[in-house]
């Protein structure tokens, strides 16, 4: 059925959302906590399906490449219609290409312009609301598709607000800077959700007093809690044992010829966070897809001689402790966690959308 002919059976219902590039369901989880009916998520990463659906029923996971998804199929899958003022399209496309973090540009280039595909589906349905979340580089890179996307929104009758925000101002215990856009066709006074100056620290989330028993590097937790930590080589174990607790970094062993890393000899000014420990009384750094690896950032536990466990990373991302993750390997689970929109940030966004619709012209 053509989307323009689809019967509007849901105009009197609450907000209903489709979560594009949904991954393991961080955005979906948060929107549902805000009271939004998430119909489902779309993502090409089939290994996220079990995690997404187990935790977010009855929302369904659609394993499709958005580039190959046409409007008619999308309408049939989720029973959505054109110009539904209560419909929300959320897009959090893969961001590695625009990230300042070192990545393989060749592997990520295919996903660099998925925003254009997201626009194509917005144009087909003209939902009441659009939410876009991505890395700040999407806004700052001259090659980005974002300026054309913003022009499209204006010509399609959307009002919008956008900025780079820090998730730590929304109760997320990490400094996670993200580009956030909220757009609406039914409200002209569009704003971004307001943050809070009060920050949540690592100490408030992890540690023994918060239900995380002390473990050693390489510990495998075979329960659903997944308090599992990566193994460390003998040399890396010596390095972290030498690193001061609560924020120490690799500079503490830079003069040890056995522990110093060749690439960093006489280069104390670069990548100082790698092999470092996070601090107890501050938000964590950005939880990335490799947060469980000591050598990929400041991901050492504040005092235990290991990198963050899978569950610690998930909790610093604000996933509920009972959120279950499924994956073929520890790194696959870490990738789902690190790629996710923090559910608490998503809840703030969802609550804000509910406020906007209450003040819309409906």
C-alpha positions, 0 to 999 in steps of 0.5 A: 500500500502506498504510504500516502493512502495508508489509513491513519489509525493511530492519531490519538495514540501516544508518540510512536517511534522507529529507531534507525541504526538501532544496534543493541537498543540503547536509544530504544530502551531510553525512549521506552523509559520515557513512555514512547511506544517504540515500534522497532529498530532497523539495523544491518548488524544482525548480531544485535537482533537478540540483544535488541529484542530480548530487552525491548519487547514488543519492539521488533528488530528489522535486519535490513540495510537502510540503503535498500529499504523502500518506503512501502516496505517500511510502512508495511513492516511497522504499519506507519503512515505519511504525515502522522504527527505522533510518529518519530523517526530517530537516526543514530547512524554509524559514526566511525567515519566522522569520528576523531578516534582513529579508524579504518576510513576504508571500512567506514566510508560506506556508512559515511553518507547514511544520513542521505538514506535517512533523509529519503525515508523522512521525505517519504513519511514526513513524521511529526518528529525527527531526532538525529544523534551522532559524533560532533564531526558530522557537524564540523567536517566540510564533506559532511552531508549535514548541511544538505540535510538541514536544508531539506528539513527547512524546505520540508516544513520542520523547525529544529534545534541542534548543538553539540552536547555533553552526555554528562549533563544528562546524568550519564557518568561519562564525558560523551560529546555528541551532535544532537538534533531535534526537529518537528513539523507540529511545533515551532518552538523546538528546543533541545532537552535541558541538561543539568550542571550536576554530574554523576561520577564513576564512584556512584556507578561501579565499585564493590559498594555498587555490586561489582565484586573485585575481579582479576584481569581475564576473569570470565563471568558466565552469568547474565551480569557479564562482569567479565574483564579482558586478559592482559599480557604479562607486560601489560599487567606490569604496566597497570600495576605500576600505574597510580590508582585513580587517574594515573597514566602511562607517563608513570612508567615512561622512563622504564625501558622495559615498560615504555612503548616504542611508539611513545618514546620521547612523545609524552604529548600524544595519546596520554590516555592510553593505558590510563586509569579512569578517575573515581570522582569524575565522569568516565571518558567516552565509552567506545567500542573498545572500552574493554581494552587497556591499550585503546584509551583511558579504560583502566579500572580506578584501582583494580589491575585490569580494564573495565569489565563488560558490565561496568562499561554497560553501566557507565553507558547507563544500561540497566543492570538487568539488560542482557547482551548477546554476542559471539564474543566479548568484543562483539558485546563491547561493540554493542555497548560502545556503539549505543546511545546511552539510554539515560540520554535517550530517556531525556530526549524522549521526555522532551519530545513528550513535552513538545507534543503537549505544546504542539498545535494538535 
